[in-house]
Amino acid sequence: MDNKPRFSLGSKIVYGILVVLILLMFWPASRAVLQQGLMKIGLFKPKIETNPASNDERERTSDVVASAEGLKLMDVDGQMIHTKDLKGKVVFINFWATWCGPCVAEMPSIQTMIKNIGVQDDIKFMLVEVDGDMAVAQEFLKKQKLDLPIFVPRSAIPSTWMSGAIPATVVLDKHGQRVFTHKGMADYSDPEFVDYLKKLAAE
């Protein structure tokens, strides 16, 4: 009688991978769970510029940058705000959409980041729903049980901020200059990134 196992370890691994791929194809929620799991093990850390410009250099170029890059937004109360009017604050801007899986996957990390930083008058968080439908965005976040500061665009988004692919994230310093740009999903709850925003705010 042959007592050998019917499936080798290699076969089981292959079958396991196939099952995961099938789940990812037909169950979008599982894709977000997998992506969030990968973030937790450090595979999607946001890359911070290691040699940023000095305060003097940023201040000298801030007027030029602010005039070239800017965005008019509307908040949940219908109030209009322009990013150029936020000088004196560090501004974290994330571009997302309800149909974007990676956007949804990184949202809990953004909420954790905001919670870890706490209330600071000199840091502004803005999650911009690129389709521009505030009602849909609010309902979506309610279903996801997320509490995030959402906005919709009311002017063209600069291509240097979002070049068609989402999620995309930028950070503006207190001079209104873009000092951080990230294309794609990232774990913004990473302690290094939290410290980065705090240091910018302290400058």
ROSE-4610 file (N, C-alpha, C; in Angstrom, 1 decimal, always signed):
// ROSE-4610
residu = [M/M/M/D/D/D/N/N/N/K/K/K/P/P/P/R/R/R/F/F/F/S/S/S/L/L/L/G/G/G/S/S/S/K/K/K/I/I/I/V/V/V/Y/Y/Y/G/G/G/I/I/I/L/L/L/V/V/V/V/V/V/L/L/L/I/I/I/L/L/L/L/L/L/M/M/M/F/F/F/W/W/W/P/P/P/A/A/A/S/S/S/R/R/R/A/A/A/V/V/V/L/L/L/Q/Q/Q/Q/Q/Q/G/G/G/L/L/L/M/M/M/K/K/K/I/I/I/G/G/G/L/L/L/F/F/F/K/K/K/P/P/P/K/K/K/I/I/I/E/E/E/T/T/T/N/N/N/P/P/P/A/A/A/S/S/S/N/N/N/D/D/D/E/E/E/R/R/R/E/E/E/R/R/R/T/T/T/S/S/S/D/D/D/V/V/V/V/V/V/A/A/A/S/S/S/A/A/A/E/E/E/G/G/G/L/L/L/K/K/K/L/L/L/M/M/M/D/D/D/V/V/V/D/D/D/G/G/G/Q/Q/Q/M/M/M/I/I/I/H/H/H/T/T/T/K/K/K/D/D/D/L/L/L/K/K/K/G/G/G/K/K/K/V/V/V/V/V/V/F/F/F/I/I/I/N/N/N/F/F/F/W/W/W/A/A/A/T/T/T/W/W/W/C/C/C/G/G/G/P/P/P/C/C/C/V/V/V/A/A/A/E/E/E/M/M/M/P/P/P/S/S/S/I/I/I/Q/Q/Q/T/T/T/M/M/M/I/I/I/K/K/K/N/N/N/I/I/I/G/G/G/V/V/V/Q/Q/Q/D/D/D/D/D/D/I/I/I/K/K/K/F/F/F/M/M/M/L/L/L/V/V/V/E/E/E/V/V/V/D/D/D/G/G/G/D/D/D/M/M/M/A/A/A/V/V/V/A/A/A/Q/Q/Q/E/E/E/F/F/F/L/L/L/K/K/K/K/K/K/Q/Q/Q/K/K/K/L/L/L/D/D/D/L/L/L/P/P/P/I/I/I/F/F/F/V/V/V/P/P/P/R/R/R/S/S/S/A/A/A/I/I/I/P/P/P/S/S/S/T/T/T/W/W/W/M/M/M/S/S/S/G/G/G/A/A/A/I/I/I/P/P/P/A/A/A/T/T/T/V/V/V/V/V/V/L/L/L/D/D/D/K/K/K/H/H/H/G/G/G/Q/Q/Q/R/R/R/V/V/V/F/F/F/T/T/T/H/H/H/K/K/K/G/G/G/M/M/M/A/A/A/D/D/D/Y/Y/Y/S/S/S/D/D/D/P/P/P/E/E/E/F/F/F/V/V/V/D/D/D/Y/Y/Y/L/L/L/K/K/K/K/K/K/L/L/L/A/A/A/A/A/A/E/E/E]
num = [1/1/1/2/2/2/3/3/3/4/4/4/5/5/5/6/6/6/7/7/7/8/8/8/9/9/9/10/10/10/11/11/11/12/12/12/13/13/13/14/14/14/15/15/15/16/16/16/17/17/17/18/18/18/19/19/19/20/20/20/21/21/21/22/22/22/23/23/23/24/24/24/25/25/25/26/26/26/27/27/27/28/28/28/29/29/29/30/30/30/31/31/31/32/32/32/33/33/33/34/34/34/35/35/35/36/36/36/37/37/37/38/38/38/39/39/39/40/40/40/41/41/41/42/42/42/43/43/43/44/44/44/45/45/45/46/46/46/47/47/47/48/48/48/49/49/49/50/50/50/51/51/51/52/52/52/53/53/53/54/54/54/55/55/55/56/56/56/57/57/57/58/58/58/59/59/59/60/60/60/61/61/61/62/62/62/63/63/63/64/64/64/65/65/65/66/66/66/67/67/67/68/68/68/69/69/69/70/70/70/71/71/71/72/72/72/73/73/73/74/74/74/75/75/75/76/76/76/77/77/77/78/78/78/79/79/79/80/80/80/81/81/81/82/82/82/83/83/83/84/84/84/85/85/85/86/86/86/87/87/87/88/88/88/89/89/89/90/90/90/91/91/91/92/92/92/93/93/93/94/94/94/95/95/95/96/96/96/97/97/97/98/98/98/99/99/99/100/100/100/101/101/101/102/102/102/103/103/103/104/104/104/105/105/105/106/106/106/107/107/107/108/108/108/109/109/109/110/110/110/111/111/111/112/112/112/113/113/113/114/114/114/115/115/115/116/116/116/117/117/117/118/118/118/119/119/119/120/120/120/121/121/121/122/122/122/123/123/123/124/124/124/125/125/125/126/126/126/127/127/127/128/128/128/129/129/129/130/130/130/131/131/131/132/132/132/133/133/133/134/134/134/135/135/135/136/136/136/137/137/137/138/138/138/139/139/139/140/140/140/141/141/141/142/142/142/143/143/143/144/144/144/145/145/145/146/146/146/147/147/147/148/148/148/149/149/149/150/150/150/151/151/151/152/152/152/153/153/153/154/154/154/155/155/155/156/156/156/157/157/157/158/158/158/159/159/159/160/160/160/161/161/161/162/162/162/163/163/163/164/164/164/165/165/165/166/166/166/167/167/167/168/168/168/169/169/169/170/170/170/171/171/171/172/172/172/173/173/173/174/174/174/175/175/175/176/176/176/177/177/177/178/178/178/179/179/179/180/180/180/181/181/181/182/182/182/183/183/183/184/184/184/185/185/185/186/186/186/187/187/187/188/188/188/189/189/189/190/190/190/191/191/191/192/192/192/193/193/193/194/194/194/195/195/195/196/196/196/197/197/197/198/198/198/199/199/199/200/200/200/201/201/201/202/202/202/203/203/203]
x = [+0.9/+0.0/+0.9/+0.6/+1.4/+0.9/+1.8/+1.5/+2.0/+2.5/+3.0/+1.9/+2.2/+1.1/+0.7/-0.6/-1.1/-0.6/-0.3/+0.2/+1.5/+2.5/+3.7/+3.6/+4.6/+4.5/+4.5/+5.3/+5.3/+3.9/+3.2/+1.9/+0.9/+1.0/+0.2/+0.4/+1.7/+2.0/+1.4/+1.5/+1.0/-0.6/-1.2/-2.7/-3.1/-2.3/-2.6/-2.5/-1.5/-1.3/-2.5/-2.9/-4.0/-5.3/-5.5/-6.7/-6.7/-5.5/-5.3/-5.6/-5.1/-5.3/-6.8/-7.5/-8.9/-9.7/-9.3/-10.0/-9.8/-8.5/-8.2/-9.0/-9.3/-10.0/-11.5/-12.1/-13.5/-14.0/-13.1/-13.5/-12.6/-13.0/-12.1/-11.7/-12.6/-12.3/-11.1/-10.9/-9.7/-8.5/-8.5/-7.4/-6.9/-7.8/-7.5/-6.9/-7.4/-6.9/-5.5/-5.2/-3.9/-2.9/-3.3/-2.5/-2.2/-3.2/-3.0/-2.0/-2.1/-1.2/+0.2/+0.4/+1.8/+2.3/+1.4/+1.9/+2.3/+1.7/+2.0/+3.4/+3.9/+5.2/+6.3/+5.9/+6.8/+7.2/+6.3/+6.6/+6.2/+5.4/+5.0/+5.2/+6.4/+6.8/+7.0/+6.4/+6.6/+8.0/+8.6/+10.0/+10.1/+10.9/+11.1/+12.4/+12.4/+13.6/+14.6/+15.8/+16.9/+17.7/+17.7/+18.4/+17.5/+16.5/+15.6/+16.3/+15.7/+16.2/+16.2/+17.0/+17.1/+15.9/+15.6/+14.5/+14.7/+15.9/+16.2/+15.9/+16.4/+16.2/+14.7/+13.9/+12.5/+11.8/+12.2/+11.5/+11.8/+13.0/+13.3/+12.5/+12.1/+11.4/+9.9/+9.5/+8.1/+7.1/+7.3/+6.4/+6.2/+7.3/+7.3/+6.5/+6.8/+6.2/+4.7/+4.3/+2.9/+2.1/+2.7/+1.9/+1.8/+2.7/+2.7/+1.8/+1.8/+1.1/+0.1/-1.1/-2.2/-3.5/-4.4/-5.7/-6.8/-7.9/-9.1/-9.9/-10.4/-11.1/-12.4/-13.3/-14.5/-14.6/-15.0/-15.1/-16.5/-16.7/-18.1/-19.2/-18.8/-19.8/-20.0/-19.3/-19.5/-18.6/-17.6/-16.7/-15.6/-15.2/-14.1/-12.8/-11.7/-10.4/-9.4/-8.4/-7.3/-6.0/-5.2/-4.0/-3.1/-3.1/-2.1/-2.5/-3.7/-4.1/-3.7/-3.1/-2.7/-1.3/-0.6/+0.8/+0.8/+1.8/+1.9/+1.5/+1.0/+0.6/+1.4/+1.6/+2.1/+0.8/+0.7/-0.5/-0.2/-1.0/-0.9/-2.1/-1.9/-3.0/-2.9/-4.0/-4.0/-5.2/-4.9/-5.9/-6.3/-7.7/-8.2/-9.6/-10.1/-11.5/-12.1/-13.4/-14.1/-13.8/-13.5/-13.3/-11.9/-11.0/-9.6/-9.2/-8.9/-8.5/-7.3/-6.2/-5.1/-5.4/-6.2/-6.6/-7.3/-8.3/-9.0/-8.1/-7.1/-6.2/-5.4/-5.0/-4.1/-4.8/-6.2/-6.9/-6.8/-6.9/-6.8/-5.4/-4.4/-3.1/-3.1/-3.8/-3.9/-4.7/-5.8/-6.5/-5.7/-4.9/-4.0/-3.0/-2.4/-1.4/-2.0/-3.2/-3.9/-4.1/-4.5/-4.7/-3.4/-2.3/-1.1/-0.5/-0.7/-0.2/-1.1/-2.4/-3.3/-3.6/-4.4/-4.8/-3.7/-3.3/-2.2/-2.7/-2.7/-3.2/-2.3/-1.1/-0.1/+0.0/-0.9/-0.9/-2.3/-2.5/-3.8/-3.8/-4.8/-5.0/-6.1/-5.9/-6.9/-7.0/-8.1/-8.2/-9.2/-8.6/-9.4/-9.9/-11.3/-11.9/-12.0/-11.2/-10.9/-12.2/-13.2/-14.4/-15.3/-15.0/-15.8/-17.2/-17.5/-18.9/-18.8/-19.1/-19.0/-20.0/-21.2/-22.2/-21.7/-21.3/-20.8/-19.6/-18.7/-17.5/-17.9/-18.8/-19.2/-19.9/-20.7/-21.4/-20.4/-19.4/-18.4/-17.6/-17.2/-16.4/-17.2/-18.5/-19.4/-19.5/-19.6/-19.6/-18.3/-17.2/-15.9/-15.5/-16.4/-16.2/-14.9/-14.8/-13.6/-14.0/-13.2/-13.5/-12.3/-12.5/-11.3/-11.8/-10.9/-11.3/-11.3/-12.4/-12.5/-12.9/-12.4/-12.6/-12.8/-13.4/-13.5/-12.9/-12.2/-11.6/-12.6/-12.2/-13.0/-12.1/-10.9/-10.1/-9.2/-8.5/-7.6/-6.6/-6.4/-5.3/-4.0/-3.0/-1.7/-1.1/-0.6/+0.0/+1.2/+1.9/+3.0/+2.5/+1.3/+0.7/+0.1/-0.7/-1.3/-1.3/-0.5/-0.4/-1.3/-2.5/-3.4/-3.6/-2.6/-2.7/-3.0/-3.8/-4.1/-3.9/-3.7/-3.5/-2.2/-2.3/-1.1/-1.2/+0.0/+0.0/+1.1/+0.8/+1.8/+1.8/+2.9/+3.0/+3.6/+2.9/+3.4/+3.9/+5.1/+5.6/+4.9/+5.4/+4.7/+4.9/+5.8/+6.0/+5.1/+4.4/+3.5/+4.3/+5.5/+6.3/+6.1/+6.0/+5.9/+7.2/+7.2/+8.4/+8.4/+7.2/+7.0/+6.0/+6.4/+5.4/+5.5/+4.4/+4.4/+3.3/+3.7/+2.7/+2.5/+1.2/+0.9/+0.6/+0.3/-0.1/+1.1/+0.8/+1.8/+1.2/+2.0/+1.6/+2.0/+1.1/+1.4/+1.3/+1.0/+1.1/+2.5/+3.4/+4.8/+5.4/+6.0/+6.5/+7.5/+8.3/+9.2/+8.5/+7.4/+6.6/+5.9/+5.4/+4.7/+5.7/+6.9/+7.9/+8.3/+8.3/+8.6/+7.7/+6.4/+5.4/+5.5/+5.8/+5.9/+7.1/+8.2/+9.4/+9.2/+8.4/+8.1/+7.3/+6.3/+5.5/+6.3/+7.3/+8.1/+9.1/+9.3/+10.2/+9.7]
y = [-1.2/+0.0/+1.2/+2.2/+3.4/+4.5/+4.8/+5.7/+7.1/+7.4/+8.7/+9.7/+10.9/+11.9/+12.2/+12.5/+12.8/+14.1/+15.0/+16.3/+16.7/+17.0/+17.5/+18.9/+19.3/+20.7/+21.7/+21.4/+22.4/+22.5/+21.4/+21.4/+22.2/+22.0/+22.8/+24.3/+24.6/+26.1/+26.6/+25.9/+26.3/+26.5/+25.5/+25.5/+26.7/+27.0/+28.1/+29.4/+29.6/+30.8/+31.0/+29.9/+29.9/+30.4/+29.9/+30.3/+31.8/+32.2/+33.7/+34.5/+34.1/+34.9/+34.9/+33.8/+33.7/+34.7/+34.6/+35.5/+37.0/+37.3/+38.7/+39.1/+38.2/+38.5/+38.7/+37.9/+38.0/+38.6/+38.9/+39.5/+40.7/+41.9/+43.1/+43.4/+43.1/+43.3/+42.6/+41.4/+40.6/+41.2/+41.9/+42.6/+43.7/+44.4/+45.5/+44.9/+43.8/+43.1/+42.7/+42.1/+41.6/+42.8/+43.9/+45.1/+45.7/+45.7/+46.2/+45.3/+44.0/+43.1/+43.3/+43.6/+43.9/+45.2/+46.2/+47.4/+47.2/+46.4/+46.1/+45.5/+44.8/+44.2/+45.1/+46.3/+47.3/+47.4/+46.8/+46.8/+48.1/+49.0/+50.2/+51.4/+51.5/+52.7/+53.9/+55.0/+56.2/+56.7/+57.0/+57.4/+58.9/+59.2/+60.6/+61.1/+62.3/+62.9/+63.0/+62.4/+62.4/+63.7/+64.5/+65.7/+66.9/+67.2/+68.3/+69.6/+70.6/+71.9/+72.6/+73.5/+74.2/+75.2/+75.7/+76.6/+77.8/+78.4/+79.5/+79.3/+78.1/+77.7/+77.6/+76.9/+76.8/+78.1/+79.0/+80.3/+81.1/+81.0/+81.8/+81.3/+80.0/+79.5/+79.4/+79.6/+79.3/+80.1/+81.4/+82.2/+81.7/+81.3/+80.8/+79.5/+78.6/+77.3/+77.4/+78.3/+78.4/+79.0/+79.8/+80.4/+79.3/+78.4/+77.4/+76.2/+75.9/+74.7/+75.2/+74.8/+75.1/+74.4/+74.4/+73.7/+74.3/+74.5/+75.0/+73.8/+73.8/+72.6/+73.0/+72.1/+72.3/+71.3/+71.7/+70.8/+70.3/+69.5/+68.9/+69.9/+71.1/+72.1/+73.1/+72.8/+73.6/+74.8/+74.9/+76.0/+75.8/+76.9/+76.8/+77.2/+76.5/+76.8/+76.6/+77.4/+77.2/+76.9/+76.0/+75.6/+76.7/+77.7/+78.8/+79.7/+79.5/+80.3/+79.5/+78.4/+77.6/+77.8/+78.8/+79.1/+79.3/+78.8/+78.8/+77.4/+76.5/+75.2/+74.2/+73.0/+71.8/+71.2/+70.9/+70.4/+69.0/+68.0/+66.7/+66.5/+66.2/+66.1/+64.7/+63.9/+62.6/+62.5/+62.1/+62.0/+60.5/+60.4/+59.0/+59.0/+57.8/+57.5/+56.3/+56.3/+55.1/+53.8/+53.8/+52.6/+52.2/+52.9/+52.6/+51.7/+50.5/+49.5/+49.9/+50.3/+50.8/+52.0/+52.9/+54.1/+53.6/+52.7/+52.2/+51.5/+50.7/+49.9/+50.8/+52.0/+52.9/+53.8/+53.9/+54.9/+54.6/+53.4/+53.2/+53.7/+53.6/+54.1/+55.6/+56.2/+57.7/+58.1/+57.4/+57.7/+57.5/+56.4/+56.2/+57.3/+57.7/+58.8/+60.1/+60.4/+61.6/+61.5/+60.3/+60.1/+60.2/+59.7/+59.7/+61.1/+61.9/+63.3/+64.1/+63.9/+64.7/+66.0/+66.8/+68.1/+69.1/+69.6/+70.6/+71.7/+72.9/+74.0/+74.2/+73.8/+74.0/+72.8/+71.8/+70.7/+70.5/+70.5/+70.3/+69.1/+68.2/+67.0/+67.1/+66.8/+66.9/+65.7/+64.9/+63.7/+64.1/+64.2/+64.8/+63.6/+63.5/+62.5/+63.1/+62.5/+63.0/+63.1/+62.2/+62.3/+63.4/+64.1/+65.3/+65.1/+63.9/+63.7/+63.6/+64.7/+64.7/+63.7/+63.6/+62.7/+61.3/+60.9/+59.5/+59.2/+60.2/+60.0/+59.9/+60.7/+60.6/+59.3/+58.8/+57.6/+56.4/+56.5/+55.5/+55.4/+56.5/+56.5/+56.0/+56.3/+55.9/+54.3/+53.8/+52.3/+51.7/+52.4/+51.9/+52.1/+52.9/+53.3/+54.0/+55.0/+55.9/+57.3/+58.0/+59.4/+60.3/+60.8/+61.4/+62.8/+63.8/+65.1/+65.1/+65.0/+64.8/+66.1/+66.3/+67.4/+67.0/+67.9/+67.6/+68.7/+68.4/+69.5/+70.4/+71.7/+72.7/+73.5/+72.9/+73.5/+72.3/+72.5/+71.4/+71.0/+69.7/+69.2/+69.3/+70.0/+70.1/+68.7/+68.6/+67.3/+66.9/+67.8/+67.5/+66.9/+67.0/+66.4/+65.1/+65.0/+63.8/+63.7/+62.7/+62.6/+61.5/+61.3/+60.4/+59.2/+58.7/+57.5/+57.9/+57.1/+57.3/+55.9/+55.9/+57.1/+57.9/+59.1/+60.0/+61.0/+61.3/+62.1/+63.1/+64.4/+65.4/+66.0/+66.6/+67.4/+68.8/+69.8/+71.2/+71.6/+72.4/+72.9/+74.2/+74.9/+76.1/+77.3/+77.1/+78.1/+77.9/+76.8/+76.4/+75.6/+75.2/+74.5/+73.0/+72.3/+70.8/+70.2/+69.5/+68.9/+67.3/+66.8/+65.3/+65.0/+64.0/+63.5/+61.9/+61.3/+59.8/+59.3/+58.5/+57.9/+56.5/+56.1/+54.7/+54.6/+53.4/+53.1/+53.2/+53.7/+53.8/+53.6/+53.2/+53.2/+54.4/+55.4/+56.7/+56.7/+55.6/+55.5/+55.1/+54.9/+54.6/+55.7/+55.3/+56.3/+57.3/+56.9/+57.8/+58.9/+58.6/+59.6/+60.5/+60.0/+60.8/+61.8/+61.4/+62.3/+63.3/+62.9/+63.8/+65.0/+64.7/+65.8/+66.7/+66.1/+66.9/+67.8/+67.3/+68.1/+69.3/+69.0/+70.1/+71.2/+70.7/+71.7/+72.5/+71.9/+72.6/+73.6/+73.6/+74.5/+75.9]
z = [+0.0/+0.0/+0.0/-0.9/-1.0/+0.1/+1.0/+2.1/+1.8/+0.6/+0.3/+0.3/+0.7/+0.7/-0.7/-0.9/-2.2/-2.8/-1.9/-2.4/-1.7/-2.5/-2.0/-1.4/-0.6/-0.1/-1.2/-2.3/-3.4/-4.1/-4.2/-4.8/-3.9/-2.6/-1.7/-1.8/-1.9/-2.1/-3.3/-4.4/-5.7/-5.6/-5.0/-4.9/-4.0/-2.9/-2.0/-2.8/-3.6/-4.4/-5.4/-6.0/-6.9/-6.2/-5.0/-4.2/-3.9/-3.5/-3.2/-4.4/-5.6/-6.8/-7.2/-7.0/-7.3/-6.4/-5.1/-4.2/-4.6/-5.0/-5.3/-6.6/-7.5/-8.7/-8.5/-7.6/-7.4/-6.1/-5.2/-3.9/-3.6/-4.1/-4.0/-2.5/-1.6/-0.2/+0.3/-0.3/+0.1/-0.4/-1.5/-2.0/-1.1/-0.5/+0.4/+1.7/+2.1/+3.3/+3.1/+1.9/+1.6/+1.5/+0.9/+0.8/+2.1/+3.0/+4.3/+5.1/+4.9/+5.6/+5.1/+3.8/+3.3/+3.8/+4.1/+4.6/+6.1/+6.8/+8.2/+8.4/+7.3/+7.4/+6.8/+6.5/+6.1/+4.6/+3.7/+2.3/+1.6/+2.2/+1.5/+2.3/+2.9/+3.6/+2.7/+3.0/+2.2/+2.2/+1.0/+0.9/+1.1/+2.2/+2.6/+2.0/+1.5/+0.9/+2.0/+1.7/+2.8/+2.8/+1.7/+1.7/+1.3/+2.1/+1.8/+1.7/+1.0/+0.9/+2.3/+2.5/+3.8/+3.8/+5.0/+5.2/+4.3/+4.2/+3.4/+1.9/+1.4/+0.0/-0.3/+0.6/+0.4/+0.4/+1.3/+1.4/+0.1/-0.4/-1.6/-2.8/-2.9/-4.0/-3.8/-2.6/-2.2/-3.1/-3.3/-4.1/-5.5/-6.1/-7.5/-7.5/-6.6/-6.5/-6.2/-5.3/-4.9/-6.0/-6.9/-8.0/-9.1/-9.2/-10.2/-9.8/-8.6/-8.1/-7.0/-7.2/-6.3/-6.6/-5.7/-5.9/-5.1/-5.7/-5.0/-4.6/-3.4/-2.9/-2.1/-2.0/-1.3/-0.2/+1.1/+2.2/+2.3/+3.4/+3.5/+3.8/+4.3/+4.6/+3.4/+2.3/+1.1/+1.1/+2.0/+2.1/+1.1/+0.4/-0.5/+0.1/-0.2/+0.3/-0.8/-0.9/-1.8/-1.1/-1.6/-0.9/-0.7/-1.6/-1.5/-0.2/+0.3/+1.5/+2.8/+2.6/+3.8/+4.2/+3.7/+4.2/+5.7/+6.3/+7.7/+8.3/+7.5/+7.9/+7.0/+7.6/+6.8/+6.3/+5.0/+4.4/+3.8/+4.3/+3.8/+2.9/+1.6/+0.6/+0.0/+0.1/-0.5/-1.5/-2.7/-3.8/-3.9/-3.9/-3.8/-4.6/-4.7/-5.3/-4.6/-4.6/-3.9/-4.6/-5.9/-6.7/-6.7/-6.1/-6.1/-4.9/-5.2/-4.1/-3.3/-3.9/-3.1/-2.2/-2.8/-2.0/-0.7/-0.9/+0.3/+1.3/+0.7/+1.6/+2.5/+2.0/+2.7/+3.7/+3.5/+4.3/+5.8/+6.3/+7.8/+8.3/+7.5/+7.9/+8.0/+7.1/+7.2/+8.5/+8.8/+10.0/+11.2/+11.2/+12.4/+12.5/+11.3/+11.3/+12.0/+11.5/+12.0/+13.6/+14.0/+15.4/+16.2/+15.7/+16.3/+16.4/+15.4/+15.4/+16.4/+16.4/+17.3/+16.6/+17.4/+16.9/+16.9/+15.8/+15.7/+14.7/+15.1/+14.3/+13.0/+13.1/+12.0/+11.1/+11.2/+10.3/+9.7/+8.4/+7.8/+7.0/+7.2/+6.4/+5.5/+4.2/+3.2/+2.3/+2.3/+1.4/+0.3/-0.9/-2.0/-2.9/-2.9/-3.7/-5.2/-6.0/-7.4/-8.3/-8.0/-8.9/-8.6/-7.4/-7.1/-6.6/-6.1/-5.6/-4.1/-3.4/-1.9/-1.3/-1.8/-1.2/-1.2/-2.4/-2.6/-1.7/-1.6/-0.8/+0.7/+1.2/+2.6/+2.9/+2.0/+2.2/+2.2/+1.3/+1.3/+2.6/+3.1/+4.3/+5.5/+5.5/+6.5/+6.5/+5.4/+5.2/+5.7/+5.4/+5.8/+7.2/+7.9/+9.3/+9.5/+8.6/+8.6/+8.9/+9.6/+9.9/+9.4/+8.2/+7.6/+7.0/+7.0/+6.4/+4.9/+4.3/+2.9/+2.2/+1.0/+0.1/-1.3/-2.1/-3.6/-4.3/-5.5/-6.2/-6.9/-6.9/-7.6/-8.6/-8.9/-10.0/-10.4/-11.5/-12.0/-11.0/-10.9/-10.0/-10.7/-10.2/-10.8/-11.2/-12.4/-12.9/-12.0/-11.4/-10.6/-9.3/-8.9/-7.7/-8.0/-9.1/-9.5/-11.0/-11.5/-12.9/-13.6/-13.0/-13.6/-12.7/-12.0/-11.2/-9.7/-9.1/-7.7/-7.0/-5.7/-4.8/-5.1/-4.8/-4.9/-3.7/-3.2/-2.0/-2.1/-1.6/-1.6/-0.2/+0.2/+1.4/+1.1/+1.6/+1.4/+2.7/+2.7/+3.9/+4.2/+5.3/+5.7/+4.8/+3.8/+2.8/+1.6/+1.6/+0.5/-0.6/-0.3/-1.3/-1.1/-2.2/-2.2/-1.8/-0.7/-0.2/-0.2/-0.5/-0.5/-1.5/-2.4/-3.4/-3.4/-3.4/-3.4/-4.3/-5.3/-6.2/-5.8/-5.6/-5.2/-3.7/-3.3/-1.9/-1.0/+0.3/+1.3/+2.7/+3.6/+5.0/+5.7/+5.8/+6.4/+7.9/+8.5/+10.0/+10.4/+9.5/+9.8/+10.7/+11.8/+12.8/+12.2/+11.2/+10.6/+9.8/+9.2/+8.4/+9.4/+10.5/+11.5/+12.0/+12.3/+12.9/+11.8/+10.5/+9.4/+9.4/+9.5/+9.5/+10.8/+11.9/+13.1/+13.0/+12.4/+12.3/+11.3/+10.3/+9.3/+10.0/+10.9/+11.6/+12.6/+13.1/+14.2/+13.6/+12.3/+11.6/+11.6]
